[in-house]
Amino acid sequence: MKRINFTIAFILMVVIGFAQPVQWRGPQRDGKFPETGLLKKWPDAGPAMLLKVEGIGKGYSSVIATDKYIFATGMKDSLDYLSCITTDGKIKWQVSYGHSWVKSFPETRSSPTIEGDRVYIISGVGELVCLNVEDGAIRWKVNVDKDFKSDWHTWGVSESPLIVDDKVICTPGGKTTSVVAFDKMTGKLIWQSVSVGGPRSYVSPIIYEYKQLRFILAATGTNLIALEPATGKVVWTFVYWDGTKWDQPGLIWATTPVVKGRDIFLSMGYDYRNVMLQMNEEGTSVTEKWSNLILDNHHGGLIELDGYIYGSNWVSNSKGKWVCLDWETGSAKYETDWLTKGSMVYADGLLCVLEEKTGTVALVKPNPQSFDVVSSFKLQGGIGPFWSHPFISNGKMYLRHGDVLFVYNIKT
C-alpha cells in the first residue's frame, strides 16, 4: 500500500511539475487559442460583459486566465503588482513582485506565465519571480538583469517568461550573456548562453519545433537566436537589425517570430524591413527567403493562417494599416485602412482585433482578399492606449485597458 501511495504521489508531482503552461498569446505563443463553440457574430453593443474589475494597476500587459483564476500585472507607484482575481470578479490577492520601469511609458508590459501551482513573472527592471497560485507567496526571485548586466533600451522589460521542460527562460541581452535558464522550482541557474550581441529586446521567446529538432527561439535587440533547450548552446543566430539600413533613432523589436515548418517570419515597426527566413533541414543555419517593407508590425502581434500572414503595419506611432501577405512570396493581398493599428489573436475560425487608439474590438473574417469586419464594439473604461493583447479561454474574451479588466462571454 505504501508503494502504491508513493507511486501515486510521484505521478502527481510529475503532472504538477510539467502541466501545460497557460501563457501570453496562447499555448504556443502564436496568437491562436484552441477555443471552439464561439459566437460567429456579436450583438451590436458587443458580447455580454461578465466582469469589469478596477484597481489592477496601470499596464499594457495581457491578462491571463486559467479555469480557476484571472491574473493581471499592474504598476502602482513605483512597484509592479500581480493580482489574482476569482471568476466572480473578486481580487483574491495582490502582491508586489518587483520594481517598475519608471522612465518612458512606465506601465507594466510583462504578462504572467502559469504552470501548475506556480506563477512566473518578470518585473519592469528584469526581476524574475516565481509565486504561489493560491496565495501569491514568493517562492524564489532572481534579479536577472542586474546579475547578468543586461543592456536596456528605452522602455525596459516587456518579456513574458517561457517554460521549457524543467526550466524557465529569460533573455537579458547585453555583453555577459544573451539568454539564461533557471530551474523552475528553485530559481537555481542551469545555464547561460554566450552573448551574441545586442541589448535586451521586447520579444518573448518561444519553443520552435521542426521534425526532430527542438529549439528555443529568443531575441536580443539585434539578433534572432536558436538555442538547445538542455544546454543553452547557440545553434545559429541571425543578425536582423542593422543600424545602417534604418533612419530611426534606436531599435524597437517587440513582435514574436511567426513560424511554420522551416520558415520563420520576423517583423518590427518604424519602416524597418520584415524578413522571411528558412532554416536548413539539419537545423544548423538560416537564409533569407524574401523581405519587404509592407508589414512592419509595431507590437500588436501577427497571425499565420492557411498560407497567409495577418496583422497591422506601422505608418507612424499613432497610425497603421491592416495587411495580409502571402507566406511563400511576401506579396501583399491587401493593405487597407481601418481605424488604426492594433493587436490581433485568433480563435474558432475568426480573428479578434483590439485597435489601439479608440479601443474598438472587432471580429474579423480571415479573408486574404479584404479586411472583413463581422462585428465590433468599443471598450468603455480605463485610460491610455489600448496595447494589451486579447486573451481567449473558457468561452470568454479577456481584455484590459489601463487599470481595468474586462471579461466578455463569447460562447454560443
VMD Tcl script that draws the C-alpha trace (Angstrom):
set ca {
  {0.00 0.00 0.00}
  {2.85 2.40 0.86}
  {4.47 1.65 -2.53}
  {1.15 2.39 -4.29}
  {0.73 5.65 -2.38}
  {4.30 6.65 -3.19}
  {3.74 5.90 -6.89}
  {0.54 7.99 -6.94}
  {2.30 10.85 -5.17}
  {5.20 10.69 -7.63}
  {2.84 10.77 -10.62}
  {1.01 13.76 -9.16}
  {4.31 15.57 -8.66}
  {5.28 14.93 -12.29}
  {1.87 16.11 -13.55}
  {2.05 19.29 -11.46}
  {5.68 19.91 -12.43}
  {5.04 19.60 -16.16}
  {1.46 20.87 -16.54}
  {0.66 22.72 -19.76}
  {1.65 26.37 -19.23}
  {-1.06 29.00 -19.59}
  {0.63 31.96 -21.21}
  {0.65 35.09 -23.30}
  {-0.85 34.70 -26.80}
  {-1.98 31.12 -26.19}
  {-0.47 27.65 -25.73}
  {2.15 28.09 -28.49}
  {2.55 31.87 -28.15}
  {1.38 32.20 -31.76}
  {-1.83 34.12 -31.03}
  {-4.00 31.06 -31.68}
  {-6.39 29.94 -28.94}
  {-7.93 26.42 -29.12}
  {-11.44 27.52 -28.11}
  {-14.47 26.21 -30.02}
  {-18.18 26.94 -29.98}
  {-17.67 30.71 -30.01}
  {-20.04 33.35 -31.36}
  {-19.61 33.98 -35.08}
  {-21.22 37.40 -34.75}
  {-21.58 39.70 -31.76}
  {-24.63 41.78 -30.83}
  {-24.45 45.42 -31.98}
  {-23.49 46.54 -28.48}
  {-20.93 43.77 -28.19}
  {-20.98 40.42 -26.37}
  {-22.34 40.28 -22.81}
  {-19.93 41.76 -20.25}
  {-19.47 39.35 -17.34}
  {-16.93 41.30 -15.28}
  {-15.41 44.74 -15.03}
  {-12.70 44.87 -12.35}
  {-10.87 48.06 -11.45}
  {-7.71 48.56 -9.41}
  {-5.30 46.10 -11.05}
  {-2.70 48.83 -11.60}
  {-1.55 50.59 -14.74}
  {-0.34 48.35 -17.52}
  {-0.19 47.30 -21.15}
  {0.35 43.60 -20.39}
  {-2.24 40.96 -21.22}
  {-4.36 39.34 -18.57}
  {-4.01 35.54 -18.42}
  {-6.84 33.24 -17.31}
  {-6.89 29.66 -16.07}
  {-10.04 27.66 -15.35}
  {-9.97 28.99 -11.79}
  {-8.35 32.44 -11.74}
  {-7.50 35.53 -13.78}
  {-4.01 37.01 -13.40}
  {-3.06 40.60 -14.24}
  {0.06 42.70 -13.69}
  {-0.07 46.42 -13.00}
  {2.04 49.29 -11.74}
  {1.23 51.14 -8.51}
  {3.56 53.97 -7.53}
  {6.98 52.53 -8.47}
  {6.21 48.85 -7.89}
  {4.85 46.08 -10.12}
  {1.91 44.14 -8.68}
  {0.35 40.81 -9.65}
  {-3.37 40.41 -8.99}
  {-5.18 37.09 -8.73}
  {-8.88 37.54 -9.49}
  {-11.63 34.96 -8.98}
  {-14.17 34.13 -11.67}
  {-16.75 36.28 -9.86}
  {-14.51 39.35 -10.04}
  {-13.06 39.48 -6.52}
  {-9.36 40.22 -6.04}
  {-8.16 37.16 -4.11}
  {-4.68 38.56 -3.58}
  {-2.50 41.37 -4.88}
  {1.25 41.13 -4.35}
  {4.18 43.38 -5.25}
  {6.76 41.25 -7.05}
  {9.36 43.81 -8.12}
  {10.27 47.30 -9.23}
  {8.57 49.02 -12.15}
  {10.17 50.59 -15.15}
  {9.79 54.26 -14.15}
  {11.15 56.01 -17.23}
  {9.41 56.35 -20.61}
  {5.97 54.65 -20.64}
  {6.39 53.08 -17.18}
  {3.31 50.84 -17.07}
  {3.76 47.05 -16.83}
  {4.30 45.07 -20.03}
  {5.20 41.57 -18.86}
  {2.36 39.05 -18.74}
  {2.47 36.15 -16.27}
  {3.03 32.51 -17.21}
  {1.14 29.96 -15.11}
  {2.14 26.32 -14.75}
  {0.52 24.07 -12.15}
  {0.56 25.80 -8.77}
  {3.16 28.41 -9.83}
  {3.07 31.83 -11.49}
  {6.16 33.26 -13.22}
  {6.59 36.94 -14.00}
  {9.35 39.46 -14.84}
  {9.36 42.97 -13.40}
  {9.98 46.14 -15.39}
  {13.67 46.04 -14.43}
  {14.24 42.33 -15.04}
  {13.49 40.59 -11.73}
  {12.31 37.03 -12.49}
  {9.87 35.84 -9.84}
  {8.02 32.61 -9.04}
  {4.89 32.89 -6.86}
  {2.28 30.50 -5.44}
  {-1.00 30.49 -7.35}
  {-3.20 30.24 -4.27}
  {-1.75 32.93 -2.00}
  {0.81 34.91 -4.02}
  {3.69 33.96 -1.73}
  {7.04 34.42 -3.47}
  {8.85 31.07 -3.82}
  {12.02 32.46 -5.33}
  {13.32 35.57 -7.05}
  {16.35 36.30 -9.25}
  {17.42 39.78 -10.32}
  {18.34 38.61 -13.82}
  {19.10 41.94 -15.46}
  {21.29 43.11 -12.57}
  {23.12 39.80 -12.10}
  {23.82 39.34 -15.81}
  {24.45 43.02 -16.62}
  {21.59 43.49 -19.05}
  {21.75 46.35 -21.52}
  {18.37 48.13 -21.56}
  {16.74 50.04 -24.34}
  {14.30 52.96 -23.83}
  {11.33 51.04 -22.39}
  {12.84 48.46 -20.06}
  {11.47 44.92 -19.92}
  {8.44 43.54 -21.78}
  {9.32 39.84 -21.78}
  {6.93 37.14 -20.55}
  {8.75 34.11 -19.07}
  {8.93 30.92 -21.14}
  {8.69 27.48 -19.51}
  {10.69 24.75 -21.25}
  {10.69 21.35 -19.52}
  {12.21 21.92 -16.05}
  {13.46 25.42 -16.91}
  {12.21 28.99 -17.03}
  {13.83 31.14 -19.70}
  {14.76 34.83 -19.62}
  {16.62 36.97 -22.19}
  {18.58 39.82 -20.58}
  {20.83 40.51 -23.57}
  {23.99 42.55 -23.13}
  {27.68 41.65 -23.22}
  {27.68 38.95 -20.50}
  {25.06 36.62 -21.96}
  {22.00 36.70 -24.19}
  {19.72 34.01 -22.73}
  {19.63 32.35 -19.31}
  {17.77 29.32 -17.91}
  {16.80 28.67 -14.30}
  {15.36 25.66 -12.51}
  {11.66 26.48 -12.49}
  {11.20 25.01 -8.99}
  {14.18 26.57 -7.20}
  {15.42 29.50 -9.29}
  {18.90 27.97 -9.48}
  {20.85 28.84 -12.62}
  {21.03 25.89 -15.05}
  {22.81 27.53 -17.97}
  {23.69 30.85 -19.55}
  {24.33 31.25 -23.26}
  {27.19 33.10 -24.83}
  {26.45 36.69 -25.77}
  {25.64 37.14 -29.46}
  {25.49 40.90 -29.03}
  {22.72 43.45 -28.77}
  {20.75 44.89 -25.85}
  {17.55 43.47 -24.38}
  {14.73 43.33 -26.94}
  {10.98 43.45 -26.21}
  {10.43 39.96 -27.67}
  {9.22 36.99 -25.60}
  {10.94 33.69 -26.50}
  {9.10 30.70 -27.97}
  {9.64 26.97 -28.47}
  {10.34 26.12 -32.11}
  {9.92 22.54 -33.34}
  {10.57 21.13 -36.77}
  {10.53 17.34 -37.25}
  {13.04 16.00 -34.70}
  {14.52 19.43 -33.99}
  {13.51 21.48 -30.95}
  {14.95 24.91 -30.18}
  {14.30 27.95 -28.05}
  {13.91 30.98 -30.32}
  {14.89 34.14 -28.47}
  {15.96 37.63 -29.46}
  {18.25 40.41 -28.41}
  {17.68 43.86 -29.87}
  {19.73 42.86 -32.90}
  {19.78 39.05 -33.24}
  {17.42 36.12 -33.52}
  {18.92 33.14 -31.66}
  {18.18 29.40 -31.82}
  {19.37 27.53 -28.71}
  {19.39 23.95 -27.47}
  {16.96 23.81 -24.52}
  {19.07 21.38 -22.48}
  {22.38 23.22 -22.66}
  {21.81 26.76 -23.92}
  {24.19 26.15 -26.82}
  {23.63 28.67 -29.62}
  {22.89 26.58 -32.71}
  {22.55 29.50 -35.08}
  {21.95 33.23 -34.96}
  {20.68 35.77 -37.48}
  {21.52 39.46 -37.37}
  {18.16 41.10 -38.04}
  {18.73 44.73 -37.08}
  {21.27 46.78 -39.00}
  {21.53 50.43 -37.97}
  {22.98 51.43 -41.34}
  {19.68 50.45 -43.01}
  {17.37 52.40 -40.72}
  {16.76 56.13 -40.36}
  {15.08 55.93 -36.93}
  {16.77 56.59 -33.56}
  {17.21 53.42 -31.52}
  {15.86 49.95 -32.17}
  {12.46 48.56 -31.25}
  {11.81 44.85 -31.77}
  {8.71 43.64 -29.95}
  {6.94 41.20 -32.29}
  {7.31 37.49 -31.56}
  {8.63 35.48 -34.54}
  {6.00 33.56 -36.50}
  {6.98 30.03 -37.51}
  {5.68 27.44 -39.96}
  {7.73 24.42 -40.97}
  {11.28 25.61 -41.68}
  {10.15 29.22 -42.20}
  {10.48 31.97 -39.59}
  {8.97 35.42 -40.15}
  {10.46 38.46 -38.40}
  {8.96 41.93 -38.24}
  {9.40 45.19 -36.36}
  {7.82 48.62 -36.90}
  {9.21 52.03 -37.86}
  {9.59 51.35 -41.59}
  {12.18 48.68 -40.95}
  {12.11 45.70 -43.29}
  {10.50 42.37 -42.42}
  {12.24 39.15 -43.41}
  {11.20 35.55 -44.05}
  {13.96 33.15 -43.04}
  {14.26 29.49 -43.98}
  {16.17 27.09 -41.79}
  {18.05 24.26 -43.47}
  {16.90 20.66 -42.91}
  {19.72 19.99 -40.47}
  {18.72 22.97 -38.32}
  {22.21 24.47 -38.36}
  {21.65 27.74 -40.26}
  {19.08 30.06 -41.82}
  {18.97 32.02 -45.05}
  {16.74 34.86 -46.24}
  {13.80 33.74 -48.37}
  {12.21 37.16 -49.00}
  {11.91 40.60 -47.43}
  {9.83 43.74 -47.89}
  {8.61 46.89 -46.13}
  {4.85 46.22 -46.30}
  {4.22 44.52 -42.96}
  {6.40 46.22 -40.33}
  {4.40 45.18 -37.27}
  {4.84 47.54 -34.31}
  {3.87 45.39 -31.30}
  {0.37 44.01 -31.92}
  {1.39 40.52 -33.00}
  {0.88 38.54 -36.21}
  {-1.21 35.51 -37.18}
  {-0.38 32.85 -39.79}
  {-3.40 31.10 -41.30}
  {-3.64 28.86 -44.37}
  {-0.53 30.27 -46.01}
  {-1.15 33.95 -45.22}
  {0.16 36.39 -42.60}
  {-2.32 38.80 -40.99}
  {-1.55 41.85 -38.87}
  {-1.13 45.62 -38.82}
  {1.80 47.70 -40.01}
  {3.39 50.95 -38.82}
  {2.73 54.26 -40.57}
  {3.51 56.37 -37.52}
  {3.31 55.86 -33.77}
  {-0.39 56.63 -33.94}
  {-1.26 55.22 -37.36}
  {-1.12 51.88 -39.15}
  {-2.89 49.82 -41.78}
  {-4.14 46.22 -41.79}
  {-2.24 43.85 -44.02}
  {-2.37 40.34 -45.45}
  {0.77 38.86 -47.04}
  {1.32 35.64 -48.93}
  {3.52 33.45 -46.71}
  {5.56 31.98 -49.57}
  {6.27 35.12 -51.58}
  {5.60 38.12 -49.34}
  {3.28 39.65 -51.93}
  {0.54 41.86 -50.49}
  {-3.01 40.54 -50.77}
  {-4.30 43.75 -49.18}
  {-3.09 46.80 -47.26}
  {-6.08 48.73 -46.03}
  {-7.19 51.46 -43.64}
  {-9.43 50.57 -40.70}
  {-9.18 52.97 -37.77}
  {-5.53 52.35 -36.87}
  {-3.13 49.56 -35.96}
  {-3.58 47.22 -33.00}
  {-3.26 43.72 -31.60}
  {-4.63 40.54 -33.14}
  {-5.36 36.98 -31.98}
  {-7.32 34.05 -33.44}
  {-9.90 31.55 -32.19}
  {-12.53 29.25 -33.73}
  {-12.18 30.46 -37.31}
  {-12.14 34.22 -36.66}
  {-9.59 36.91 -35.91}
  {-10.09 39.11 -32.85}
  {-8.66 42.62 -33.09}
  {-8.18 45.33 -30.45}
  {-7.49 48.64 -32.19}
  {-5.13 50.72 -30.08}
  {-6.42 54.30 -30.40}
  {-10.19 54.13 -29.79}
  {-10.38 50.71 -28.12}
  {-12.58 49.23 -30.83}
  {-12.76 45.45 -30.55}
  {-13.64 43.57 -33.73}
  {-14.33 40.11 -35.08}
  {-12.65 39.80 -38.47}
  {-13.10 37.02 -41.00}
  {-9.70 35.72 -42.22}
  {-10.05 36.66 -45.87}
  {-6.91 37.21 -47.97}
  {-8.89 39.47 -50.28}
  {-10.09 42.06 -47.74}
  {-10.17 43.13 -44.09}
  {-13.64 41.73 -43.46}
  {-15.09 43.08 -40.16}
  {-18.01 40.96 -38.92}
  {-18.79 42.73 -35.62}
  {-17.31 45.47 -33.46}
  {-17.80 47.47 -30.25}
  {-15.80 49.89 -28.07}
  {-14.32 49.28 -24.64}
  {-15.58 51.76 -22.08}
  {-13.25 52.43 -19.15}
  {-9.57 52.76 -18.35}
  {-7.07 55.28 -19.70}
  {-4.14 55.29 -22.09}
  {-3.50 53.46 -25.37}
  {-5.10 50.05 -25.91}
  {-1.91 47.99 -26.19}
  {-2.87 44.83 -24.29}
  {-3.35 41.72 -26.44}
  {-6.70 39.93 -26.04}
  {-6.77 36.56 -24.27}
  {-9.42 33.91 -25.04}
  {-10.25 30.96 -22.79}
  {-13.18 29.27 -21.07}
  {-15.60 30.66 -23.68}
  {-14.61 34.19 -22.63}
  {-12.63 37.10 -24.02}
  {-10.34 38.85 -21.51}
  {-9.26 42.43 -22.19}
  {-7.54 45.15 -20.17}
  {-7.27 48.89 -20.54}
  {-5.03 50.63 -18.03}
  {-6.06 49.51 -14.55}
  {-9.36 47.95 -15.66}
  {-10.05 44.30 -16.54}
  {-12.98 43.37 -18.81}
  {-14.41 39.87 -19.32}
  {-16.95 39.08 -22.05}
  {-18.99 35.98 -22.76}
  {-18.29 34.93 -26.37}
  {-19.64 31.38 -26.12}
  {-22.64 30.41 -28.25}
}
mol new
graphics top color blue
foreach p $ca { graphics top sphere $p radius 0.5 }
foreach p [lrange $ca 0 end-1] q [lrange $ca 1 end] { graphics top cylinder $p $q radius 0.2 }
display resetview
